[in-house]
Amino acid sequence: MTLTEFDEKKYEQVVRSDERAFLVFELVQDGDLTIDKGAKKLGMSVSDFKQAMKDNRFNIPEK
């Protein structure tokens, strides 16, 4: 059995990244931010952004 070190800084980066993504998804879902701008803020293509929203059970607003 091998034990690995816990990288606290990496963990914090991942958590912040996830929190940021959820915030952007919520803003897009509520209509406060366009899909294009949301995707750009997260450095994703629009199609990847839409898929990520679906995967995380957010509603994609219609244009």
CHARMM-style PDB file with segment names, atoms N, HN, CA, C and O in Angstrom:
ATOM      1  N   MET     1       0.845  -1.175   0.000  1.00  0.00      PROA
ATOM      2  CA  MET     1       0.000   0.000   0.000  1.00  0.00      PROA
ATOM      3  C   MET     1       0.893   1.241   0.000  1.00  0.00      PROA
ATOM      4  O   MET     1       1.846   1.324   0.775  1.00  0.00      PROA
ATOM      5  N   THR     2       0.587   2.189  -0.858  1.00  0.00      PROA
ATOM      6  HN  THR     2      -0.188   2.121  -1.487  1.00  0.00      PROA
ATOM      7  CA  THR     2       1.371   3.407  -0.972  1.00  0.00      PROA
ATOM      8  C   THR     2       0.535   4.602  -0.530  1.00  0.00      PROA
ATOM      9  O   THR     2      -0.617   4.760  -0.934  1.00  0.00      PROA
ATOM     10  N   LEU     3       1.131   5.422   0.295  1.00  0.00      PROA
ATOM     11  HN  LEU     3       2.067   5.294   0.623  1.00  0.00      PROA
ATOM     12  CA  LEU     3       0.469   6.647   0.720  1.00  0.00      PROA
ATOM     13  C   LEU     3       0.993   7.796  -0.116  1.00  0.00      PROA
ATOM     14  O   LEU     3       2.192   7.873  -0.388  1.00  0.00      PROA
ATOM     15  N   THR     4       0.127   8.671  -0.517  1.00  0.00      PROA
ATOM     16  HN  THR     4      -0.847   8.609  -0.297  1.00  0.00      PROA
ATOM     17  CA  THR     4       0.549   9.830  -1.290  1.00  0.00      PROA
ATOM     18  C   THR     4       0.360  11.081  -0.445  1.00  0.00      PROA
ATOM     19  O   THR     4      -0.475  11.114   0.459  1.00  0.00      PROA
ATOM     20  N   GLU     5       1.132  12.091  -0.744  1.00  0.00      PROA
ATOM     21  HN  GLU     5       1.811  12.065  -1.478  1.00  0.00      PROA
ATOM     22  CA  GLU     5       1.019  13.341  -0.008  1.00  0.00      PROA
ATOM     23  C   GLU     5      -0.197  14.115  -0.490  1.00  0.00      PROA
ATOM     24  O   GLU     5      -0.543  14.094  -1.672  1.00  0.00      PROA
ATOM     25  N   PHE     6      -0.822  14.782   0.427  1.00  0.00      PROA
ATOM     26  HN  PHE     6      -0.541  14.800   1.387  1.00  0.00      PROA
ATOM     27  CA  PHE     6      -1.968  15.621   0.100  1.00  0.00      PROA
ATOM     28  C   PHE     6      -1.451  16.996  -0.277  1.00  0.00      PROA
ATOM     29  O   PHE     6      -0.750  17.640   0.504  1.00  0.00      PROA
ATOM     30  N   ASP     7      -1.794  17.437  -1.456  1.00  0.00      PROA
ATOM     31  HN  ASP     7      -2.364  16.915  -2.089  1.00  0.00      PROA
ATOM     32  CA  ASP     7      -1.354  18.750  -1.940  1.00  0.00      PROA
ATOM     33  C   ASP     7      -2.456  19.760  -1.651  1.00  0.00      PROA
ATOM     34  O   ASP     7      -3.384  19.929  -2.441  1.00  0.00      PROA
ATOM     35  N   GLU     8      -2.341  20.421  -0.518  1.00  0.00      PROA
ATOM     36  HN  GLU     8      -1.587  20.284   0.124  1.00  0.00      PROA
ATOM     37  CA  GLU     8      -3.383  21.341  -0.081  1.00  0.00      PROA
ATOM     38  C   GLU     8      -3.565  22.508  -1.041  1.00  0.00      PROA
ATOM     39  O   GLU     8      -4.695  22.926  -1.294  1.00  0.00      PROA
ATOM     40  N   LYS     9      -2.478  23.036  -1.577  1.00  0.00      PROA
ATOM     41  HN  LYS     9      -1.560  22.696  -1.372  1.00  0.00      PROA
ATOM     42  CA  LYS     9      -2.586  24.166  -2.507  1.00  0.00      PROA
ATOM     43  C   LYS     9      -3.315  23.753  -3.777  1.00  0.00      PROA
ATOM     44  O   LYS     9      -4.152  24.501  -4.282  1.00  0.00      PROA
ATOM     45  N   LYS    10      -3.009  22.578  -4.293  1.00  0.00      PROA
ATOM     46  HN  LYS    10      -2.329  21.970  -3.882  1.00  0.00      PROA
ATOM     47  CA  LYS    10      -3.684  22.090  -5.498  1.00  0.00      PROA
ATOM     48  C   LYS    10      -5.169  21.879  -5.209  1.00  0.00      PROA
ATOM     49  O   LYS    10      -6.017  22.218  -6.036  1.00  0.00      PROA
ATOM     50  N   TYR    11      -5.485  21.322  -4.046  1.00  0.00      PROA
ATOM     51  HN  TYR    11      -4.797  21.047  -3.374  1.00  0.00      PROA
ATOM     52  CA  TYR    11      -6.864  21.098  -3.650  1.00  0.00      PROA
ATOM     53  C   TYR    11      -7.621  22.429  -3.595  1.00  0.00      PROA
ATOM     54  O   TYR    11      -8.741  22.528  -4.097  1.00  0.00      PROA
ATOM     55  N   GLU    12      -7.017  23.441  -2.990  1.00  0.00      PROA
ATOM     56  HN  GLU    12      -6.108  23.361  -2.581  1.00  0.00      PROA
ATOM     57  CA  GLU    12      -7.656  24.749  -2.898  1.00  0.00      PROA
ATOM     58  C   GLU    12      -7.888  25.350  -4.278  1.00  0.00      PROA
ATOM     59  O   GLU    12      -8.914  25.991  -4.507  1.00  0.00      PROA
ATOM     60  N   GLN    13      -6.948  25.151  -5.202  1.00  0.00      PROA
ATOM     61  HN  GLN    13      -6.115  24.630  -5.016  1.00  0.00      PROA
ATOM     62  CA  GLN    13      -7.113  25.660  -6.566  1.00  0.00      PROA
ATOM     63  C   GLN    13      -8.288  24.987  -7.252  1.00  0.00      PROA
ATOM     64  O   GLN    13      -9.076  25.644  -7.931  1.00  0.00      PROA
ATOM     65  N   VAL    14      -8.406  23.684  -7.076  1.00  0.00      PROA
ATOM     66  HN  VAL    14      -7.766  23.150  -6.524  1.00  0.00      PROA
ATOM     67  CA  VAL    14      -9.501  22.936  -7.696  1.00  0.00      PROA
ATOM     68  C   VAL    14     -10.837  23.384  -7.117  1.00  0.00      PROA
ATOM     69  O   VAL    14     -11.798  23.588  -7.858  1.00  0.00      PROA
ATOM     70  N   VAL    15     -10.903  23.537  -5.807  1.00  0.00      PROA
ATOM     71  HN  VAL    15     -10.122  23.371  -5.204  1.00  0.00      PROA
ATOM     72  CA  VAL    15     -12.148  23.962  -5.169  1.00  0.00      PROA
ATOM     73  C   VAL    15     -12.533  25.356  -5.642  1.00  0.00      PROA
ATOM     74  O   VAL    15     -13.697  25.597  -5.962  1.00  0.00      PROA
ATOM     75  N   ARG    16     -11.578  26.276  -5.692  1.00  0.00      PROA
ATOM     76  HN  ARG    16     -10.632  26.080  -5.432  1.00  0.00      PROA
ATOM     77  CA  ARG    16     -11.878  27.634  -6.162  1.00  0.00      PROA
ATOM     78  C   ARG    16     -12.340  27.607  -7.612  1.00  0.00      PROA
ATOM     79  O   ARG    16     -13.258  28.332  -7.993  1.00  0.00      PROA
ATOM     80  N   SER    17     -11.699  26.767  -8.415  1.00  0.00      PROA
ATOM     81  HN  SER    17     -10.953  26.178  -8.105  1.00  0.00      PROA
ATOM     82  CA  SER    17     -12.066  26.652  -9.822  1.00  0.00      PROA
ATOM     83  C   SER    17     -13.500  26.136  -9.958  1.00  0.00      PROA
ATOM     84  O   SER    17     -14.277  26.653 -10.760  1.00  0.00      PROA
ATOM     85  N   ASP    18     -13.841  25.121  -9.176  1.00  0.00      PROA
ATOM     86  HN  ASP    18     -13.209  24.701  -8.524  1.00  0.00      PROA
ATOM     87  CA  ASP    18     -15.197  24.576  -9.207  1.00  0.00      PROA
ATOM     88  C   ASP    18     -16.218  25.607  -8.734  1.00  0.00      PROA
ATOM     89  O   ASP    18     -17.291  25.742  -9.323  1.00  0.00      PROA
ATOM     90  N   GLU    19     -15.882  26.330  -7.671  1.00  0.00      PROA
ATOM     91  HN  GLU    19     -15.011  26.220  -7.192  1.00  0.00      PROA
ATOM     92  CA  GLU    19     -16.799  27.356  -7.168  1.00  0.00      PROA
ATOM     93  C   GLU    19     -17.013  28.443  -8.211  1.00  0.00      PROA
ATOM     94  O   GLU    19     -18.127  28.934  -8.392  1.00  0.00      PROA
ATOM     95  N   ARG    20     -15.940  28.812  -8.892  1.00  0.00      PROA
ATOM     96  HN  ARG    20     -15.035  28.413  -8.745  1.00  0.00      PROA
ATOM     97  CA  ARG    20     -16.038  29.847  -9.923  1.00  0.00      PROA
ATOM     98  C   ARG    20     -16.921  29.358 -11.073  1.00  0.00      PROA
ATOM     99  O   ARG    20     -17.771  30.098 -11.567  1.00  0.00      PROA
ATOM    100  N   ALA    21     -16.714  28.107 -11.495  1.00  0.00      PROA
ATOM    101  HN  ALA    21     -16.024  27.505 -11.093  1.00  0.00      PROA
ATOM    102  CA  ALA    21     -17.515  27.552 -12.585  1.00  0.00      PROA
ATOM    103  C   ALA    21     -18.991  27.548 -12.208  1.00  0.00      PROA
ATOM    104  O   ALA    21     -19.835  27.938 -13.014  1.00  0.00      PROA
ATOM    105  N   PHE    22     -19.309  27.114 -10.997  1.00  0.00      PROA
ATOM    106  HN  PHE    22     -18.623  26.798 -10.342  1.00  0.00      PROA
ATOM    107  CA  PHE    22     -20.709  27.075 -10.578  1.00  0.00      PROA
ATOM    108  C   PHE    22     -21.307  28.464 -10.532  1.00  0.00      PROA
ATOM    109  O   PHE    22     -22.473  28.649 -10.881  1.00  0.00      PROA
ATOM    110  N   LEU    23     -20.532  29.436 -10.108  1.00  0.00      PROA
ATOM    111  HN  LEU    23     -19.585  29.286  -9.824  1.00  0.00      PROA
ATOM    112  CA  LEU    23     -21.029  30.806 -10.076  1.00  0.00      PROA
ATOM    113  C   LEU    23     -21.331  31.295 -11.491  1.00  0.00      PROA
ATOM    114  O   LEU    23     -22.368  31.916 -11.727  1.00  0.00      PROA
ATOM    115  N   VAL    24     -20.427  31.015 -12.430  1.00  0.00      PROA
ATOM    116  HN  VAL    24     -19.585  30.510 -12.238  1.00  0.00      PROA
ATOM    117  CA  VAL    24     -20.640  31.423 -13.823  1.00  0.00      PROA
ATOM    118  C   VAL    24     -21.842  30.686 -14.403  1.00  0.00      PROA
ATOM    119  O   VAL    24     -22.654  31.298 -15.097  1.00  0.00      PROA
ATOM    120  N   PHE    25     -21.978  29.389 -14.138  1.00  0.00      PROA
ATOM    121  HN  PHE    25     -21.319  28.891 -13.575  1.00  0.00      PROA
ATOM    122  CA  PHE    25     -23.138  28.627 -14.621  1.00  0.00      PROA
ATOM    123  C   PHE    25     -24.432  29.248 -14.097  1.00  0.00      PROA
ATOM    124  O   PHE    25     -25.406  29.395 -14.837  1.00  0.00      PROA
ATOM    125  N   GLU    26     -24.431  29.610 -12.817  1.00  0.00      PROA
ATOM    126  HN  GLU    26     -23.641  29.491 -12.216  1.00  0.00      PROA
ATOM    127  CA  GLU    26     -25.626  30.196 -12.221  1.00  0.00      PROA
ATOM    128  C   GLU    26     -25.964  31.538 -12.862  1.00  0.00      PROA
ATOM    129  O   GLU    26     -27.133  31.824 -13.124  1.00  0.00      PROA
ATOM    130  N   LEU    27     -24.951  32.360 -13.113  1.00  0.00      PROA
ATOM    131  HN  LEU    27     -24.002  32.128 -12.899  1.00  0.00      PROA
ATOM    132  CA  LEU    27     -25.189  33.653 -13.750  1.00  0.00      PROA
ATOM    133  C   LEU    27     -25.757  33.489 -15.153  1.00  0.00      PROA
ATOM    134  O   LEU    27     -26.634  34.249 -15.563  1.00  0.00      PROA
ATOM    135  N   VAL    28     -25.261  32.504 -15.885  1.00  0.00      PROA
ATOM    136  HN  VAL    28     -24.549  31.887 -15.551  1.00  0.00      PROA
ATOM    137  CA  VAL    28     -25.780  32.244 -17.231  1.00  0.00      PROA
ATOM    138  C   VAL    28     -27.205  31.711 -17.141  1.00  0.00      PROA
ATOM    139  O   VAL    28     -28.083  32.159 -17.879  1.00  0.00      PROA
ATOM    140  N   GLN    29     -27.438  30.771 -16.253  1.00  0.00      PROA
ATOM    141  HN  GLN    29     -26.725  30.407 -15.653  1.00  0.00      PROA
ATOM    142  CA  GLN    29     -28.776  30.196 -16.101  1.00  0.00      PROA
ATOM    143  C   GLN    29     -29.799  31.266 -15.755  1.00  0.00      PROA
ATOM    144  O   GLN    29     -30.929  31.230 -16.244  1.00  0.00      PROA
ATOM    145  N   ASP    30     -29.408  32.221 -14.914  1.00  0.00      PROA
ATOM    146  HN  ASP    30     -28.491  32.250 -14.517  1.00  0.00      PROA
ATOM    147  CA  ASP    30     -30.321  33.290 -14.498  1.00  0.00      PROA
ATOM    148  C   ASP    30     -30.456  34.401 -15.530  1.00  0.00      PROA
ATOM    149  O   ASP    30     -31.274  35.306 -15.363  1.00  0.00      PROA
ATOM    150  N   GLY    31     -29.661  34.341 -16.593  1.00  0.00      PROA
ATOM    151  HN  GLY    31     -28.996  33.606 -16.729  1.00  0.00      PROA
ATOM    152  CA  GLY    31     -29.748  35.347 -17.643  1.00  0.00      PROA
ATOM    153  C   GLY    31     -28.937  36.599 -17.371  1.00  0.00      PROA
ATOM    154  O   GLY    31     -29.054  37.582 -18.102  1.00  0.00      PROA
ATOM    155  N   ASP    32     -28.118  36.578 -16.330  1.00  0.00      PROA
ATOM    156  HN  ASP    32     -28.023  35.779 -15.736  1.00  0.00      PROA
ATOM    157  CA  ASP    32     -27.293  37.735 -15.993  1.00  0.00      PROA
ATOM    158  C   ASP    32     -26.012  37.796 -16.818  1.00  0.00      PROA
ATOM    159  O   ASP    32     -25.336  38.824 -16.847  1.00  0.00      PROA
ATOM    160  N   LEU    33     -25.681  36.698 -17.487  1.00  0.00      PROA
ATOM    161  HN  LEU    33     -26.230  35.862 -17.464  1.00  0.00      PROA
ATOM    162  CA  LEU    33     -24.463  36.591 -18.290  1.00  0.00      PROA
ATOM    163  C   LEU    33     -24.791  35.743 -19.522  1.00  0.00      PROA
ATOM    164  O   LEU    33     -25.507  34.747 -19.416  1.00  0.00      PROA
ATOM    165  N   THR    34     -24.273  36.132 -20.683  1.00  0.00      PROA
ATOM    166  HN  THR    34     -23.691  36.941 -20.769  1.00  0.00      PROA
ATOM    167  CA  THR    34     -24.537  35.345 -21.889  1.00  0.00      PROA
ATOM    168  C   THR    34     -23.713  34.060 -21.875  1.00  0.00      PROA
ATOM    169  O   THR    34     -22.707  33.956 -21.173  1.00  0.00      PROA
ATOM    170  N   ILE    35     -24.155  33.095 -22.656  1.00  0.00      PROA
ATOM    171  HN  ILE    35     -24.972  33.179 -23.227  1.00  0.00      PROA
ATOM    172  CA  ILE    35     -23.416  31.837 -22.776  1.00  0.00      PROA
ATOM    173  C   ILE    35     -22.018  32.104 -23.320  1.00  0.00      PROA
ATOM    174  O   ILE    35     -21.042  31.528 -22.839  1.00  0.00      PROA
ATOM    175  N   ASP    36     -21.920  32.968 -24.313  1.00  0.00      PROA
ATOM    176  HN  ASP    36     -22.713  33.436 -24.704  1.00  0.00      PROA
ATOM    177  CA  ASP    36     -20.614  33.289 -24.895  1.00  0.00      PROA
ATOM    178  C   ASP    36     -19.660  33.868 -23.852  1.00  0.00      PROA
ATOM    179  O   ASP    36     -18.499  33.465 -23.775  1.00  0.00      PROA
ATOM    180  N   LYS    37     -20.148  34.804 -23.058  1.00  0.00      PROA
ATOM    181  HN  LYS    37     -21.091  35.131 -23.120  1.00  0.00      PROA
ATOM    182  CA  LYS    37     -19.295  35.423 -22.033  1.00  0.00      PROA
ATOM    183  C   LYS    37     -18.948  34.428 -20.929  1.00  0.00      PROA
ATOM    184  O   LYS    37     -17.828  34.433 -20.419  1.00  0.00      PROA
ATOM    185  N   GLY    38     -19.891  33.587 -20.562  1.00  0.00      PROA
ATOM    186  HN  GLY    38     -20.801  33.583 -20.976  1.00  0.00      PROA
ATOM    187  CA  GLY    38     -19.625  32.567 -19.546  1.00  0.00      PROA
ATOM    188  C   GLY    38     -18.541  31.604 -19.996  1.00  0.00      PROA
ATOM    189  O   GLY    38     -17.635  31.266 -19.235  1.00  0.00      PROA
ATOM    190  N   ALA    39     -18.646  31.169 -21.242  1.00  0.00      PROA
ATOM    191  HN  ALA    39     -19.382  31.444 -21.860  1.00  0.00      PROA
ATOM    192  CA  ALA    39     -17.638  30.256 -21.786  1.00  0.00      PROA
ATOM    193  C   ALA    39     -16.268  30.917 -21.820  1.00  0.00      PROA
ATOM    194  O   ALA    39     -15.258  30.298 -21.486  1.00  0.00      PROA
ATOM    195  N   LYS    40     -16.246  32.171 -22.222  1.00  0.00      PROA
ATOM    196  HN  LYS    40     -17.067  32.674 -22.494  1.00  0.00      PROA
ATOM    197  CA  LYS    40     -14.979  32.901 -22.297  1.00  0.00      PROA
ATOM    198  C   LYS    40     -14.359  33.053 -20.909  1.00  0.00      PROA
ATOM    199  O   LYS    40     -13.148  32.893 -20.755  1.00  0.00      PROA
ATOM    200  N   LYS    41     -15.165  33.358 -19.909  1.00  0.00      PROA
ATOM    201  HN  LYS    41     -16.149  33.488 -20.035  1.00  0.00      PROA
ATOM    202  CA  LYS    41     -14.659  33.532 -18.544  1.00  0.00      PROA
ATOM    203  C   LYS    41     -14.011  32.258 -18.012  1.00  0.00      PROA
ATOM    204  O   LYS    41     -13.074  32.317 -17.216  1.00  0.00      PROA
ATOM    205  N   LEU    42     -14.512  31.109 -18.455  1.00  0.00      PROA
ATOM    206  HN  LEU    42     -15.273  31.061 -19.102  1.00  0.00      PROA
ATOM    207  CA  LEU    42     -13.954  29.842 -17.988  1.00  0.00      PROA
ATOM    208  C   LEU    42     -12.942  29.249 -18.970  1.00  0.00      PROA
ATOM    209  O   LEU    42     -12.409  28.163 -18.744  1.00  0.00      PROA
ATOM    210  N   GLY    43     -12.684  29.975 -20.068  1.00  0.00      PROA
ATOM    211  HN  GLY    43     -13.118  30.857 -20.252  1.00  0.00      PROA
ATOM    212  CA  GLY    43     -11.705  29.491 -21.043  1.00  0.00      PROA
ATOM    213  C   GLY    43     -12.149  28.241 -21.768  1.00  0.00      PROA
ATOM    214  O   GLY    43     -11.342  27.358 -22.055  1.00  0.00      PROA
ATOM    215  N   MET    44     -13.439  28.169 -22.063  1.00  0.00      PROA
ATOM    216  HN  MET    44     -14.095  28.886 -21.829  1.00  0.00      PROA
ATOM    217  CA  MET    44     -14.009  26.990 -22.716  1.00  0.00      PROA
ATOM    218  C   MET    44     -14.664  27.390 -24.025  1.00  0.00      PROA
ATOM    219  O   MET    44     -15.008  28.552 -24.238  1.00  0.00      PROA
ATOM    220  N   SER    45     -14.830  26.405 -24.899  1.00  0.00      PROA
ATOM    221  HN  SER    45     -14.551  25.460 -24.726  1.00  0.00      PROA
ATOM    222  CA  SER    45     -15.635  26.647 -26.089  1.00  0.00      PROA
ATOM    223  C   SER    45     -17.097  26.682 -25.662  1.00  0.00      PROA
ATOM    224  O   SER    45     -17.447  26.170 -24.599  1.00  0.00      PROA
ATOM    225  N   VAL    46     -17.940  27.276 -26.475  1.00  0.00      PROA
ATOM    226  HN  VAL    46     -17.656  27.692 -27.339  1.00  0.00      PROA
ATOM    227  CA  VAL    46     -19.362  27.372 -26.146  1.00  0.00      PROA
ATOM    228  C   VAL    46     -19.974  25.981 -26.020  1.00  0.00      PROA
ATOM    229  O   VAL    46     -20.764  25.735 -25.108  1.00  0.00      PROA
ATOM    230  N   SER    47     -19.620  25.073 -26.919  1.00  0.00      PROA
ATOM    231  HN  SER    47     -18.978  25.273 -27.659  1.00  0.00      PROA
ATOM    232  CA  SER    47     -20.200  23.722 -26.851  1.00  0.00      PROA
ATOM    233  C   SER    47     -19.740  22.987 -25.594  1.00  0.00      PROA
ATOM    234  O   SER    47     -20.539  22.286 -24.974  1.00  0.00      PROA
ATOM    235  N   ASP    48     -18.466  23.132 -25.201  1.00  0.00      PROA
ATOM    236  HN  ASP    48     -17.817  23.702 -25.706  1.00  0.00      PROA
ATOM    237  CA  ASP    48     -17.984  22.500 -23.971  1.00  0.00      PROA
ATOM    238  C   ASP    48     -18.647  23.129 -22.747  1.00  0.00      PROA
ATOM    239  O   ASP    48     -18.968  22.439 -21.780  1.00  0.00      PROA
ATOM    240  N   PHE    49     -18.845  24.442 -22.800  1.00  0.00      PROA
ATOM    241  HN  PHE    49     -18.584  25.003 -23.586  1.00  0.00      PROA
ATOM    242  CA  PHE    49     -19.496  25.147 -21.701  1.00  0.00      PROA
ATOM    243  C   PHE    49     -20.932  24.655 -21.521  1.00  0.00      PROA
ATOM    244  O   PHE    49     -21.365  24.381 -20.401  1.00  0.00      PROA
ATOM    245  N   LYS    50     -21.660  24.548 -22.620  1.00  0.00      PROA
ATOM    246  HN  LYS    50     -21.309  24.771 -23.529  1.00  0.00      PROA
ATOM    247  CA  LYS    50     -23.045  24.063 -22.550  1.00  0.00      PROA
ATOM    248  C   LYS    50     -23.088  22.642 -21.990  1.00  0.00      PROA
ATOM    249  O   LYS    50     -23.952  22.318 -21.175  1.00  0.00      PROA
ATOM    250  N   GLN    51     -22.165  21.805 -22.425  1.00  0.00      PROA
ATOM    251  HN  GLN    51     -21.463  22.068 -23.087  1.00  0.00      PROA
ATOM    252  CA  GLN    51     -22.127  20.424 -21.938  1.00  0.00      PROA
ATOM    253  C   GLN    51     -21.813  20.395 -20.446  1.00  0.00      PROA
ATOM    254  O   GLN    51     -22.399  19.612 -19.699  1.00  0.00      PROA
ATOM    255  N   ALA    52     -20.892  21.245 -20.016  1.00  0.00      PROA
ATOM    256  HN  ALA    52     -20.415  21.882 -20.623  1.00  0.00      PROA
ATOM    257  CA  ALA    52     -20.549  21.304 -18.593  1.00  0.00      PROA
ATOM    258  C   ALA    52     -21.750  21.762 -17.771  1.00  0.00      PROA
ATOM    259  O   ALA    52     -21.986  21.254 -16.675  1.00  0.00      PROA
ATOM    260  N   MET    53     -22.501  22.716 -18.298  1.00  0.00      PROA
ATOM    261  HN  MET    53     -22.309  23.128 -19.188  1.00  0.00      PROA
ATOM    262  CA  MET    53     -23.714  23.153 -17.602  1.00  0.00      PROA
ATOM    263  C   MET    53     -24.695  21.993 -17.485  1.00  0.00      PROA
ATOM    264  O   MET    53     -25.255  21.760 -16.414  1.00  0.00      PROA
ATOM    265  N   LYS    54     -24.905  21.271 -18.573  1.00  0.00      PROA
ATOM    266  HN  LYS    54     -24.450  21.461 -19.443  1.00  0.00      PROA
ATOM    267  CA  LYS    54     -25.820  20.116 -18.545  1.00  0.00      PROA
ATOM    268  C   LYS    54     -25.339  19.064 -17.558  1.00  0.00      PROA
ATOM    269  O   LYS    54     -26.126  18.530 -16.777  1.00  0.00      PROA
ATOM    270  N   ASP    55     -24.039  18.767 -17.595  1.00  0.00      PROA
ATOM    271  HN  ASP    55     -23.399  19.201 -18.230  1.00  0.00      PROA
ATOM    272  CA  ASP    55     -23.463  17.755 -16.711  1.00  0.00      PROA
ATOM    273  C   ASP    55     -23.645  18.116 -15.244  1.00  0.00      PROA
ATOM    274  O   ASP    55     -23.734  17.237 -14.386  1.00  0.00      PROA
ATOM    275  N   ASN    56     -23.699  19.407 -14.961  1.00  0.00      PROA
ATOM    276  HN  ASN    56     -23.627  20.121 -15.657  1.00  0.00      PROA
ATOM    277  CA  ASN    56     -23.851  19.878 -13.587  1.00  0.00      PROA
ATOM    278  C   ASN    56     -25.283  20.283 -13.261  1.00  0.00      PROA
ATOM    279  O   ASN    56     -25.546  20.948 -12.259  1.00  0.00      PROA
ATOM    280  N   ARG    57     -26.198  19.870 -14.125  1.00  0.00      PROA
ATOM    281  HN  ARG    57     -25.984  19.330 -14.939  1.00  0.00      PROA
ATOM    282  CA  ARG    57     -27.647  20.031 -13.925  1.00  0.00      PROA
ATOM    283  C   ARG    57     -28.113  21.486 -13.866  1.00  0.00      PROA
ATOM    284  O   ARG    57     -29.018  21.831 -13.105  1.00  0.00      PROA
ATOM    285  N   PHE    58     -27.481  22.328 -14.680  1.00  0.00      PROA
ATOM    286  HN  PHE    58     -26.747  22.047 -15.297  1.00  0.00      PROA
ATOM    287  CA  PHE    58     -27.939  23.706 -14.830  1.00  0.00      PROA
ATOM    288  C   PHE    58     -28.769  23.783 -16.093  1.00  0.00      PROA
ATOM    289  O   PHE    58     -28.526  23.051 -17.052  1.00  0.00      PROA
ATOM    290  N   ASN    59     -29.750  24.671 -16.092  1.00  0.00      PROA
ATOM    291  HN  ASN    59     -29.948  25.266 -15.313  1.00  0.00      PROA
ATOM    292  CA  ASN    59     -30.574  24.901 -17.281  1.00  0.00      PROA
ATOM    293  C   ASN    59     -29.880  25.891 -18.190  1.00  0.00      PROA
ATOM    294  O   ASN    59     -29.362  26.911 -17.734  1.00  0.00      PROA
ATOM    295  N   ILE    60     -29.870  25.587 -19.480  1.00  0.00      PROA
ATOM    296  HN  ILE    60     -30.290  24.759 -19.850  1.00  0.00      PROA
ATOM    297  CA  ILE    60     -29.275  26.466 -20.477  1.00  0.00      PROA
ATOM    298  C   ILE    60     -30.376  27.359 -21.011  1.00  0.00      PROA
ATOM    299  O   ILE    60     -31.346  26.870 -21.591  1.00  0.00      PROA
ATOM    300  N   PRO    61     -30.236  28.674 -20.820  1.00  0.00      PROA
ATOM    301  CA  PRO    61     -31.294  29.566 -21.298  1.00  0.00      PROA
ATOM    302  C   PRO    61     -31.339  29.617 -22.811  1.00  0.00      PROA
ATOM    303  O   PRO    61     -30.324  29.466 -23.490  1.00  0.00      PROA
ATOM    304  N   GLU    62     -32.532  29.832 -23.318  1.00  0.00      PROA
ATOM    305  HN  GLU    62     -33.357  29.955 -22.766  1.00  0.00      PROA
ATOM    306  CA  GLU    62     -32.674  30.003 -24.765  1.00  0.00      PROA
ATOM    307  C   GLU    62     -32.361  31.441 -25.096  1.00  0.00      PROA
ATOM    308  O   GLU    62     -32.571  32.332 -24.273  1.00  0.00      PROA
ATOM    309  N   LYS    63     -31.862  31.677 -26.288  1.00  0.00      PROA
ATOM    310  HN  LYS    63     -31.691  30.953 -26.957  1.00  0.00      PROA
ATOM    311  CA  LYS    63     -31.436  33.026 -26.680  1.00  0.00      PROA
ATOM    312  C   LYS    63     -32.557  33.995 -26.725  1.00  0.00      PROA
ATOM    313  OT1 LYS    63     -32.348  35.167 -27.038  1.00  0.00      PROA
TER     314      LYS     63
END
